[in-house]
Amino acid sequence: MPKQKTHSTSKKKFKVTATGKLMRAAQKSGKLGKQSPKQRRGFSKDRPVDTANEKAVGRLLGRR
């Protein structure tokens, strides 16, 4: 059986933590001048992938 390939763009955009959670980058582009400094700092942190999308993102990363 052939090996399952990882989706190239997905492996750059998502990462898996040591506990197995999927993390995504926060939305941090465009119109940041209107945001408060507190909001802008929050955009720099990674966020967990929504539970509705975990299965799809996991498949793209080659996880079952």
C-alpha positions in Angstrom: 0.0 0.0 0.0 1.4 3.4 -0.9 2.4 6.0 1.7 -0.1 8.7 2.5 1.2 12.1 1.6 0.9 15.2 3.7 -0.7 18.3 2.2 2.2 20.7 1.7 0.4 23.9 2.5 -1.3 22.4 5.6 2.0 21.4 7.2 3.1 25.0 7.0 -0.1 26.4 8.4 -1.0 23.9 11.2 1.1 22.2 13.9 0.4 19.5 16.4 1.2 20.0 20.1 2.9 17.3 22.3 -0.6 16.4 23.6 -1.9 15.9 20.1 -4.0 19.1 19.8 -4.1 20.9 16.4 -3.1 24.5 16.4 -3.6 27.2 13.8 -2.2 30.7 13.4 -4.4 33.6 14.4 -5.9 36.0 11.8 -3.4 38.8 11.9 -3.4 40.6 8.6 -5.2 43.8 7.5 -6.7 46.8 9.4 -4.7 46.3 12.6 -4.6 50.1 13.1 -8.2 50.1 14.3 -7.6 47.3 16.8 -6.5 47.9 20.4 -2.9 46.9 21.4 -4.4 44.1 23.5 -6.2 42.7 20.5 -3.0 43.0 18.3 -1.0 41.1 20.9 -3.6 38.3 20.9 -3.3 37.9 17.1 0.3 36.8 17.5 -0.7 33.7 19.5 -1.6 30.3 18.0 -5.2 29.2 18.5 -6.6 25.6 18.6 -8.4 24.4 15.5 -12.2 24.4 15.9 -13.7 21.0 16.7 -15.8 21.1 13.6 -12.6 21.2 11.4 -10.3 18.9 13.4 -11.1 15.8 11.4 -10.5 17.6 8.0 -7.3 19.2 9.1 -6.1 16.0 10.6 -6.6 14.2 7.3 -4.6 16.9 5.5 -1.7 16.3 7.9 -1.8 12.6 7.4 -3.4 11.7 10.7 -6.2 9.2 10.9 
